[in-house]
Amino acid sequence: MLTPFIGYSIGRRFIGHVDCGGDRLAELLNGGNSLIVRDAFVETFDEDTITHLGDVTVDRSTLYAVEARGRRGEEVDGIHAERRRIHVSLGPYAALGLLPEAPDQMVLPLFDPNGSMIRLSDATLGYTSGGVPRLRDVNSLLVNRDLMDWVRACEDDAPAFTGVPVVTDRS
């Protein structure tokens, strides 16, 4: 089944569809180093152009963020999830969103320790296109932990972002 795909890279975004094979998009991204975007278009932000590419292979390590659609609700692995607001800096992008967590648990156990993509719900992605600041509100945004410059989160969440500078309200 093809799933809509919008992935943000340096100076551009890829728009198309991916075959998740029954998995969630986050599982597909965390399970491999690249993915094939079907019937892809690339929108370049500097030139404000859109070009049809056909099918293209995109390296996950170049994706700062991906809009996620599909099944995923307030439940995480059958546990009611609470959510905490975080702010993330990702190269040319900034993201605000809610980070799911199980009650009385640190955020980290909810994520695949080998996975780079972290899901934020009720998110806003900020970037510049054609010299104009843009904001895009999405229900679910996957952000690449490996490309984070820093994250603003509460002190309890800091251990979930090993290797990423964490800015807290006390910083």
C-alpha positions as CSV (number, residue, x, y, z in Angstrom):
1,M,0.0,0.0,0.0
2,L,1.4,3.4,-1.0
3,T,1.6,6.1,1.7
4,P,1.9,9.8,1.0
5,F,5.4,11.1,1.7
6,I,6.9,14.5,2.2
7,G,10.5,14.5,3.3
8,Y,12.6,17.6,4.1
9,S,16.3,17.7,3.1
10,I,18.8,20.6,2.8
11,G,17.1,23.3,0.6
12,R,14.4,21.0,-0.7
13,R,11.6,18.6,0.0
14,F,10.6,15.4,-1.7
15,I,6.9,14.8,-2.3
16,G,5.6,11.4,-3.5
17,H,4.5,8.0,-2.1
18,V,6.4,5.2,-0.4
19,D,5.5,1.5,0.0
20,C,5.5,0.9,3.7
21,G,4.7,-2.8,3.3
22,G,2.2,-2.7,6.2
23,D,4.6,-1.0,8.5
24,R,4.4,2.5,9.9
25,L,6.5,5.1,8.1
26,A,8.7,5.5,11.2
27,E,9.4,1.8,11.1
28,L,10.3,1.9,7.4
29,L,12.6,4.8,7.9
30,N,14.3,3.3,11.0
31,G,14.6,-0.1,9.4
32,G,16.9,0.9,6.5
33,N,19.3,3.5,5.2
34,S,17.3,4.5,2.2
35,L,13.8,4.4,0.7
36,I,12.3,4.6,-2.7
37,V,9.9,7.5,-3.2
38,R,7.5,6.7,-6.0
39,D,6.4,9.3,-8.6
40,A,8.5,11.9,-6.7
41,F,8.6,15.6,-7.1
42,V,11.3,17.7,-5.6
43,E,10.6,21.3,-4.5
44,T,13.7,23.4,-4.2
45,F,13.5,26.3,-1.7
46,D,16.1,28.6,-3.2
47,E,14.8,28.6,-6.7
48,D,11.1,28.0,-5.8
49,T,10.8,25.3,-8.5
50,I,9.1,21.9,-8.6
51,T,10.6,19.1,-10.7
52,H,9.2,15.6,-11.4
53,L,11.8,13.0,-10.8
54,G,9.8,9.7,-11.2
55,D,10.9,7.1,-8.8
56,V,13.9,8.2,-6.7
57,T,16.0,6.6,-3.9
58,V,16.4,9.0,-0.9
59,D,19.0,8.4,1.8
60,R,17.5,8.5,5.2
61,S,20.6,10.3,6.6
62,T,19.8,13.4,4.5
63,L,16.2,13.7,5.8
64,Y,15.8,16.2,8.6
65,A,12.1,15.6,9.0
66,V,9.3,13.6,7.4
67,E,5.6,14.3,7.5
68,A,3.9,11.1,8.8
69,R,0.3,10.1,7.9
70,G,-1.5,6.9,8.7
71,R,-2.3,4.9,11.8
72,R,-0.9,6.2,15.0
73,G,-3.0,7.5,17.9
74,E,-2.8,8.4,21.5
75,E,-1.8,4.9,22.4
76,V,1.8,3.8,22.2
77,D,2.3,0.0,22.4
78,G,-1.0,-0.3,24.2
79,I,-0.1,2.2,26.9
80,H,-2.0,5.5,27.2
81,A,0.6,8.1,26.2
82,E,1.0,11.5,27.8
83,R,2.7,14.2,25.8
84,R,5.3,16.8,26.5
85,R,6.1,19.8,24.3
86,I,9.6,20.1,22.8
87,H,11.4,22.4,20.4
88,V,14.0,21.0,18.1
89,S,16.6,22.7,15.9
90,L,17.5,20.7,12.8
91,G,19.9,22.5,10.5
92,P,17.8,24.8,8.4
93,Y,14.6,23.6,10.1
94,A,12.9,24.2,13.5
95,A,10.2,22.0,14.9
96,L,7.8,22.3,17.8
97,G,5.7,19.4,18.8
98,L,4.5,17.0,21.5
99,L,6.7,14.1,22.4
100,P,4.7,11.0,23.5
101,E,5.7,9.2,26.7
102,A,4.2,6.5,28.9
103,P,3.1,7.7,32.4
104,D,6.0,7.6,35.0
105,Q,8.5,6.7,32.4
106,M,11.3,8.5,30.7
107,V,10.8,9.1,26.9
108,L,13.6,6.8,25.8
109,P,11.9,3.4,26.3
110,L,9.2,4.4,23.7
111,F,11.7,4.6,20.9
112,D,13.8,2.0,19.1
113,P,17.3,2.7,20.4
114,N,18.6,2.0,16.9
115,G,16.2,4.3,15.2
116,S,17.0,7.8,14.2
117,M,13.5,9.1,13.6
118,I,11.5,10.4,16.6
119,R,7.8,11.1,16.3
120,L,6.3,14.5,17.3
121,S,2.5,14.9,17.3
122,D,0.6,18.2,16.7
123,A,3.8,19.6,15.2
124,T,4.9,22.8,13.4
125,L,7.8,22.8,11.0
126,G,9.5,26.1,10.3
127,Y,11.8,26.7,7.3
128,T,12.6,29.3,4.6
129,S,11.5,29.0,1.0
130,G,12.2,31.6,-1.6
131,G,13.5,33.9,1.1
132,V,10.1,33.8,2.9
133,P,9.7,32.1,6.3
134,R,7.2,29.2,6.2
135,L,5.3,27.3,8.9
136,R,3.7,24.0,8.2
137,D,1.4,22.4,10.8
138,V,1.1,18.6,10.6
139,N,-0.5,16.0,12.8
140,S,2.6,13.9,13.0
141,L,6.2,14.8,12.2
142,L,9.2,12.4,12.3
143,V,12.4,14.3,13.1
144,N,15.9,12.8,12.6
145,R,17.7,12.6,16.0
146,D,21.1,12.2,14.1
147,L,20.6,15.7,12.5
148,M,19.5,17.6,15.6
149,D,21.5,20.7,16.5
150,W,19.8,21.0,19.9
151,V,16.5,20.2,21.6
152,R,14.7,22.2,24.2
153,A,13.0,19.8,26.6
154,C,12.4,19.3,30.3
155,E,15.3,18.0,32.3
156,D,13.5,14.6,32.8
157,D,13.6,14.1,29.0
158,A,17.3,14.9,28.5
159,P,18.6,11.3,28.7
160,A,16.4,10.4,25.7
161,F,18.6,12.7,23.5
162,T,22.0,11.2,24.0
163,G,24.6,13.0,21.9
164,V,22.2,16.0,21.3
165,P,22.7,19.2,23.3
166,V,19.6,19.7,25.5
167,V,18.5,23.2,26.4
168,T,16.2,23.3,29.4
169,D,14.3,26.1,31.1
170,R,17.2,26.3,33.6
171,S,19.8,26.7,30.8
